[in-house]
């Protein structure tokens, strides 16, 4: 990690710079024993979907958190503090996420990493607002949760930026009419709205679209309604100018299997949102993989700086070795969030309040450069800077894998292939 060249950082700048050495030696140096009578143990909570929908991210997030705690302990050895992780499974269920947060709070935890979805974050927000607790989500994007002054932070950008990026890709592909399909939850609704706004701003047309229930088990009605709207668009435009935008989670595999039965739906381009990009669950469904390849399906995801792969790739490799699957940028954001939390605690007294810890967390984020780049937060506590990669399923060896097929730089508005 590195810090900005800013004189306001003062002596603390050395702490953030020294942290770079931890990445260099991570995995090769045994953690020193810093336990003792004057050592305090700080528990950082984690709430991830380990066995439910979007478990592909949950499993890599857990591994990222565990590795970050190990690295932070190595860095903090001899400083009178040790860190431990307490990870709970939410199954991507809002009620379960709330129970997990309440349990962690009762156990004395001040800071929690997660949850993954905006629906879960919306469910726990009233409790977090009413109780002294800090929550840092790695992947919630709903603009409705961008609230200045609360103790909820997000190490990804709000949905507005992703909507602009997705619209840019579709427009660049020659698509002029989009039919959206989305899962009925706060995050995917927000992504649909942001993408609709971004595409119409370019002069494109967006149909009313189709929303499906978060607990849906059959997608026949969804596909029928979608087919009707796609056919209406094709009545006035060629297939090359018509696209489907799909925002959901692992259930997208079932949507694809249902859609494969309609050749008209297979004749237009499809695009995806961050909840499905790099999903391992989709790769296990041959029929879904075949459909995804047929329709293209480049899916947006918070991007990593390819020029900085020397920083994030070693960490990504370690996460993959522990989790058994490759991490995406959201999982790497967990690693960075734990580091920022550790640095905030190191700059705080033992009896630090949640309010003071939150202030130090924001300060630490503002001078931290990690695997996902600068972690500076905006006034709403969301990541201030974010570019995007687009991932699509492509043949790889004897199987298939997610491959980066495009990128979008937010500040310049540049689309690259």
C-alpha positions as CSV (number, residue, x, y, z in Angstrom):
1,X,0.0,0.0,0.0
2,X,1.0,3.6,-0.4
3,X,-0.3,7.0,0.7
4,X,-0.9,10.2,-1.1
5,X,1.9,12.7,-1.1
6,X,0.0,15.0,1.2
7,X,1.6,17.0,4.1
8,X,-1.6,16.8,6.0
9,X,-1.0,13.1,6.7
10,X,1.9,13.9,8.9
11,X,3.7,11.1,10.9
12,X,0.9,8.6,10.1
13,X,2.1,8.6,6.5
14,X,5.0,6.3,7.6
15,X,2.5,3.7,8.9
16,X,0.6,3.5,5.6
17,X,3.9,3.3,3.7
18,X,5.3,0.6,5.9
19,X,2.2,-1.5,5.2
20,X,3.5,-2.0,1.6
21,X,6.2,-4.3,3.1
22,X,3.5,-6.6,4.4
23,X,2.2,-7.3,0.9
24,X,5.7,-8.1,-0.2
25,X,6.4,-10.6,2.5
26,X,2.8,-11.9,3.0
27,X,2.6,-15.7,2.9
28,X,6.3,-16.1,3.4
29,X,6.8,-14.8,7.0
30,X,5.2,-16.5,10.0
31,X,3.1,-14.2,12.1
32,X,4.8,-13.2,15.3
33,X,3.3,-13.8,18.6
34,X,2.2,-10.5,20.0
35,X,0.0,-11.8,22.7
36,X,0.6,-10.6,26.2
37,X,-1.1,-9.1,29.3
38,X,-1.1,-5.6,27.8
39,X,-2.3,-6.7,24.4
40,X,-5.9,-6.0,23.4
41,X,-7.8,-8.2,20.9
42,X,-10.0,-6.5,18.4
43,X,-12.7,-8.6,16.6
44,X,-13.7,-7.5,13.1
45,X,-17.0,-9.0,12.0
46,X,-17.8,-10.3,8.6
47,X,-21.2,-11.0,7.1
48,X,-21.1,-12.8,3.8
49,X,-23.3,-15.2,1.8
50,X,-21.3,-18.5,2.2
51,X,-24.0,-21.0,1.3
52,X,-26.8,-19.0,-0.4
53,X,-27.1,-17.0,-3.6
54,X,-23.9,-15.1,-4.6
55,X,-21.9,-17.5,-2.5
56,X,-19.1,-17.3,-5.1
57,X,-18.4,-13.8,-3.7
58,X,-19.1,-14.8,-0.1
59,X,-16.5,-17.5,-0.1
60,X,-13.7,-15.4,-1.6
61,X,-14.7,-12.5,0.7
62,X,-14.2,-14.7,3.7
63,X,-10.8,-15.8,2.5
64,X,-9.8,-12.2,1.7
65,X,-10.8,-11.2,5.2
66,X,-8.9,-14.0,6.9
67,X,-5.7,-13.2,4.9
68,X,-6.0,-9.5,5.6
69,X,-6.3,-10.1,9.3
70,X,-3.2,-12.3,9.2
71,X,-1.3,-9.6,7.3
72,X,-2.5,-6.9,9.7
73,X,-1.4,-8.9,12.7
74,X,2.0,-9.3,11.2
75,X,2.2,-5.6,10.7
76,X,0.9,-4.8,14.1
77,X,3.1,-7.3,16.0
78,X,4.5,-5.7,19.2
79,X,2.1,-2.8,19.0
80,X,-0.2,-4.0,21.8
81,X,-3.1,-5.1,19.5
82,X,-4.1,-8.2,17.6
83,X,-7.0,-8.7,15.3
84,X,-9.4,-11.6,14.7
85,X,-12.2,-12.2,12.2
86,X,-15.7,-13.4,13.2
87,X,-17.5,-14.4,9.9
88,X,-21.2,-15.2,9.8
89,X,-23.2,-16.7,6.9
90,X,-26.1,-14.5,5.7
91,X,-27.2,-16.7,2.8
92,X,-27.9,-13.3,1.1
93,X,-31.0,-13.1,3.2
94,X,-31.8,-9.7,4.7
95,X,-33.3,-11.1,7.9
96,X,-30.4,-13.4,8.5
97,X,-28.0,-10.5,7.9
98,X,-29.8,-8.4,10.5
99,X,-29.6,-11.3,13.0
100,X,-25.9,-11.6,12.3
101,X,-25.2,-7.9,12.9
102,X,-27.2,-7.9,16.1
103,X,-25.2,-11.0,17.3
104,X,-21.9,-9.4,16.5
105,X,-22.9,-6.2,18.2
106,X,-23.9,-8.1,21.3
107,X,-20.5,-9.8,21.3
108,X,-18.8,-6.4,21.4
109,X,-17.9,-6.0,17.7
110,X,-17.6,-2.3,16.6
111,X,-16.9,-2.8,12.9
112,X,-18.4,-5.3,10.4
113,X,-17.3,-6.0,6.8
114,X,-20.3,-6.8,4.5
115,X,-23.0,-7.4,3.7
116,X,-22.8,-8.1,-0.1
117,X,-26.2,-7.0,-1.3
118,X,-28.0,-3.7,-1.0
119,X,-31.2,-5.5,0.1
120,X,-29.2,-6.8,3.2
121,X,-27.7,-3.4,3.8
122,X,-31.1,-1.8,3.7
123,X,-32.4,-4.3,6.2
124,X,-29.7,-3.6,8.7
125,X,-29.4,0.1,8.3
126,X,-32.1,1.1,10.9
127,X,-30.3,-1.1,13.5
128,X,-26.9,0.3,12.5
129,X,-28.3,3.9,12.7
130,X,-29.7,3.3,16.1
131,X,-26.7,1.6,17.6
132,X,-23.0,2.5,17.6
133,X,-21.7,0.2,14.9
134,X,-19.7,0.7,11.7
135,X,-20.5,-1.3,8.6
136,X,-18.4,-1.5,5.4
137,X,-19.9,-3.2,2.4
138,X,-17.7,-4.4,-0.4
139,X,-20.4,-4.7,-3.1
140,X,-23.6,-2.8,-2.3
141,X,-24.3,-0.2,-5.0
142,X,-27.9,1.1,-4.4
143,X,-28.0,4.8,-4.7
144,X,-30.8,4.9,-2.1
145,X,-28.2,3.9,0.5
146,X,-25.8,6.7,-0.3
147,X,-26.5,8.7,2.9
148,X,-24.1,11.2,4.3
149,X,-23.4,11.2,8.0
150,X,-24.2,7.6,8.8
151,X,-21.8,4.9,9.8
152,X,-22.3,2.8,6.6
153,X,-19.4,2.9,4.2
154,X,-19.1,1.2,0.8
155,X,-15.8,0.2,-0.8
156,X,-17.4,0.3,-4.2
157,X,-19.1,3.2,-6.0
158,X,-22.8,3.8,-6.0
159,X,-24.8,2.5,-9.0
160,X,-24.9,5.7,-10.9
161,X,-21.3,5.2,-12.2
162,X,-21.9,1.6,-13.2
163,X,-25.0,2.7,-15.1
164,X,-23.0,5.2,-17.1
165,X,-20.4,2.5,-17.9
166,X,-22.9,-0.1,-19.0
167,X,-24.8,2.4,-21.1
168,X,-21.5,3.4,-22.8
169,X,-20.7,-0.2,-23.7
170,X,-24.2,-0.9,-25.1
171,X,-24.2,2.4,-27.1
172,X,-20.7,1.6,-28.3
173,X,-21.9,-1.7,-29.6
174,X,-24.5,0.0,-31.7
175,X,-27.4,-0.9,-29.5
176,X,-30.2,1.8,-29.5
177,X,-33.1,0.0,-27.8
178,X,-32.7,-1.8,-24.5
179,X,-35.2,-4.1,-22.7
180,X,-34.1,-4.4,-19.0
181,X,-34.7,-7.4,-16.7
182,X,-33.9,-7.2,-13.0
183,X,-34.2,-9.0,-9.7
184,X,-36.6,-7.2,-7.3
185,X,-34.2,-6.0,-4.7
186,X,-32.6,-2.7,-3.8
187,X,-29.3,-3.2,-5.5
188,X,-30.5,-4.6,-8.8
189,X,-33.4,-2.2,-9.0
190,X,-30.8,0.6,-8.5
191,X,-28.6,-0.7,-11.2
192,X,-31.5,-1.0,-13.6
193,X,-32.6,2.6,-12.9
194,X,-29.0,3.9,-13.2
195,X,-28.5,2.1,-16.5
196,X,-31.8,3.3,-17.8
197,X,-30.9,6.8,-17.0
198,X,-27.4,6.5,-18.6
199,X,-28.8,5.0,-21.8
200,X,-31.6,7.4,-22.3
201,X,-29.1,10.3,-21.7
202,X,-27.3,9.1,-24.8
203,X,-30.5,9.2,-26.8
204,X,-31.4,5.5,-26.6
205,X,-34.8,3.9,-25.9
206,X,-35.5,1.8,-22.9
207,X,-38.6,-0.4,-22.6
208,X,-40.6,-0.8,-19.4
209,X,-38.8,-4.1,-18.8
210,X,-39.5,-7.0,-16.6
211,X,-38.9,-7.4,-12.9
212,X,-38.8,-10.8,-11.2
213,X,-39.2,-11.7,-7.6
214,X,-36.1,-12.1,-5.4
215,X,-37.5,-15.5,-4.3
216,X,-38.6,-16.7,-7.8
217,X,-38.0,-20.3,-8.6
218,X,-39.5,-20.3,-12.1
219,X,-38.8,-17.8,-14.9
220,X,-41.2,-18.9,-17.5
221,X,-43.5,-15.8,-17.1
222,X,-40.4,-13.5,-17.0
223,X,-39.2,-14.9,-20.3
224,X,-42.6,-14.7,-21.9
225,X,-42.9,-11.0,-20.9
226,X,-39.4,-10.3,-22.1
227,X,-40.0,-12.0,-25.4
228,X,-43.0,-9.8,-26.0
229,X,-41.0,-6.6,-25.4
230,X,-38.0,-7.8,-27.5
231,X,-40.3,-8.6,-30.4
232,X,-41.8,-5.2,-30.2
233,X,-38.4,-3.6,-30.4
234,X,-37.5,-5.8,-33.3
235,X,-40.5,-4.6,-35.2
236,X,-38.8,-1.2,-35.6
237,X,-35.1,-2.0,-35.4
238,X,-32.7,-4.6,-36.6
239,X,-31.4,-7.2,-34.1
240,X,-28.0,-5.5,-34.1
241,X,-29.6,-2.4,-32.4
242,X,-31.6,-4.3,-29.7
243,X,-30.2,-5.4,-26.4
244,X,-31.3,-7.0,-23.1
245,X,-29.8,-5.7,-19.9
246,X,-30.0,-8.2,-17.0
247,X,-29.3,-7.3,-13.3
248,X,-29.4,-10.2,-10.9
249,X,-27.3,-12.8,-9.0
250,X,-26.6,-16.5,-9.5
251,X,-30.2,-17.2,-10.5
252,X,-29.3,-15.6,-13.8
253,X,-28.2,-19.2,-14.8
254,X,-31.9,-20.2,-14.5
255,X,-33.0,-17.2,-16.5
256,X,-30.6,-18.2,-19.3
257,X,-31.8,-21.8,-19.4
258,X,-35.4,-20.5,-19.7
259,X,-34.4,-17.9,-22.3
260,X,-32.6,-20.5,-24.5
261,X,-35.9,-21.9,-25.6
262,X,-36.8,-18.7,-27.4
263,X,-34.7,-18.2,-30.6
264,X,-35.8,-14.5,-30.8
265,X,-34.1,-13.8,-27.4
266,X,-31.0,-15.5,-28.6
267,X,-30.9,-13.2,-31.6
268,X,-30.1,-10.0,-29.7
269,X,-27.2,-9.0,-27.5
270,X,-27.4,-9.4,-23.7
271,X,-25.5,-7.4,-21.1
272,X,-25.1,-8.0,-17.3
273,X,-24.5,-6.2,-14.1
274,X,-22.0,-6.7,-11.3
275,X,-24.0,-9.3,-9.4
276,X,-23.3,-12.0,-12.0
277,X,-20.0,-10.9,-13.4
278,X,-17.3,-13.6,-12.7
279,X,-19.9,-15.8,-11.1
280,X,-18.6,-19.3,-10.6
281,X,-22.2,-20.6,-10.3
282,X,-23.0,-19.7,-13.9
283,X,-20.0,-21.7,-15.2
284,X,-21.4,-24.9,-13.7
285,X,-24.5,-24.8,-15.9
286,X,-23.6,-25.9,-19.5
287,X,-26.9,-24.7,-21.0
288,X,-26.5,-21.3,-19.3
289,X,-22.9,-21.1,-20.5
290,X,-23.9,-21.9,-24.1
291,X,-26.6,-19.2,-24.0
292,X,-24.2,-16.6,-22.5
293,X,-21.7,-17.2,-25.2
294,X,-24.3,-17.0,-27.9
295,X,-25.6,-13.6,-26.7
296,X,-22.3,-12.1,-25.6
297,X,-23.3,-11.1,-22.1
298,X,-20.4,-8.7,-21.1
299,X,-21.1,-7.9,-17.5
300,X,-19.9,-4.8,-15.6
301,X,-17.7,-5.1,-12.5
302,X,-15.8,-2.6,-10.4
303,X,-12.5,-2.6,-12.2
304,X,-8.9,-3.2,-11.2
305,X,-5.9,-1.2,-12.6
306,X,-4.2,-3.5,-15.0
307,X,-1.0,-1.5,-14.7
308,X,-1.0,-2.1,-10.9
309,X,-1.3,-5.9,-11.2
310,X,1.9,-6.2,-9.3
311,X,0.1,-5.0,-6.3
312,X,-3.2,-6.9,-6.5
313,X,-2.3,-10.1,-8.3
314,X,-0.2,-11.6,-5.4
315,X,-3.1,-11.0,-3.0
316,X,-5.6,-12.4,-5.5
317,X,-3.5,-15.5,-5.9
318,X,-3.4,-16.1,-2.2
319,X,-7.2,-15.6,-1.9
320,X,-7.7,-18.1,-4.8
321,X,-5.4,-20.7,-3.1
322,X,-7.5,-20.4,0.1
323,X,-11.0,-20.1,-1.4
324,X,-10.5,-22.5,-4.3
325,X,-11.8,-19.9,-6.8
326,X,-10.5,-16.7,-8.2
327,X,-11.6,-13.5,-6.4
328,X,-13.1,-10.5,-8.2
329,X,-12.6,-6.8,-7.3
330,X,-15.3,-7.0,-4.7
331,X,-13.4,-9.7,-2.8
332,X,-10.2,-7.7,-3.0
333,X,-12.1,-4.7,-1.6
334,X,-12.7,-6.8,1.5
335,X,-9.0,-7.2,1.9
336,X,-8.5,-3.4,1.6
337,X,-11.4,-2.7,4.0
338,X,-9.9,-4.9,6.7
339,X,-6.6,-3.1,6.3
340,X,-8.2,0.3,6.6
341,X,-10.0,-0.9,9.7
342,X,-6.8,-2.1,11.2
343,X,-5.0,1.1,10.5
344,X,-7.9,3.0,12.1
345,X,-7.7,0.9,15.2
346,X,-3.9,1.4,15.4
347,X,-4.5,5.1,15.4
348,X,-7.1,4.9,18.2
349,X,-7.0,4.5,21.9
350,X,-8.3,1.2,23.4
351,X,-11.6,2.8,24.5
352,X,-12.3,4.4,21.1
353,X,-16.0,5.1,20.5
354,X,-17.8,4.1,17.3
355,X,-18.0,7.8,16.3
356,X,-14.3,8.3,16.8
357,X,-13.4,5.1,15.1
358,X,-15.6,6.0,12.1
359,X,-13.8,9.3,11.8
360,X,-10.4,7.6,11.9
361,X,-11.7,5.0,9.4
362,X,-12.6,7.7,6.9
363,X,-9.2,9.4,7.4
364,X,-7.3,6.1,6.9
365,X,-9.3,5.4,3.7
366,X,-8.4,8.8,2.3
367,X,-4.6,8.0,2.5
368,X,-4.7,4.4,1.6
369,X,-3.8,2.8,-1.7
370,X,-4.3,-1.0,-1.8
371,X,-5.2,-3.8,-4.1
372,X,-8.2,-1.9,-5.5
373,X,-6.5,1.5,-5.8
374,X,-7.2,4.6,-3.8
375,X,-9.9,4.0,-1.1
376,X,-10.9,7.6,-0.7
377,X,-14.6,7.9,0.2
378,X,-17.0,10.6,-0.8
379,X,-19.4,12.6,1.4
380,X,-21.9,9.7,1.4
381,X,-19.2,7.2,2.5
382,X,-19.0,5.5,-0.9
383,X,-15.9,5.0,-3.0
384,X,-15.1,8.3,-4.7
385,X,-13.1,6.8,-7.7
386,X,-14.2,3.8,-9.7
387,X,-13.6,2.5,-13.2
388,X,-15.2,-0.7,-14.6
389,X,-14.2,-3.8,-16.4
390,X,-16.6,-5.9,-18.5
391,X,-16.4,-9.7,-18.2
392,X,-17.8,-12.3,-20.5
393,X,-17.7,-16.1,-20.7
394,X,-15.3,-17.4,-23.3
395,X,-13.7,-20.8,-24.1
396,X,-10.7,-21.6,-21.9
397,X,-8.8,-24.8,-22.4
398,X,-11.3,-27.7,-22.3
399,X,-13.9,-25.5,-20.5
400,X,-15.0,-22.0,-20.1
401,X,-13.9,-19.0,-18.0
402,X,-14.8,-15.4,-17.5
403,X,-12.5,-13.1,-19.5
404,X,-12.1,-9.4,-19.5
405,X,-13.4,-8.0,-22.8
406,X,-13.7,-4.3,-22.2
407,X,-13.1,-1.5,-19.8
408,X,-14.5,2.0,-18.9
409,X,-12.6,4.8,-17.4
410,X,-15.1,7.0,-15.5
411,X,-13.2,10.3,-15.3
412,X,-12.4,10.5,-19.0
413,X,-15.5,8.6,-20.2
414,X,-13.3,6.4,-22.3
415,X,-14.4,2.9,-23.4
416,X,-11.6,0.4,-24.2
417,X,-11.7,-3.0,-25.8
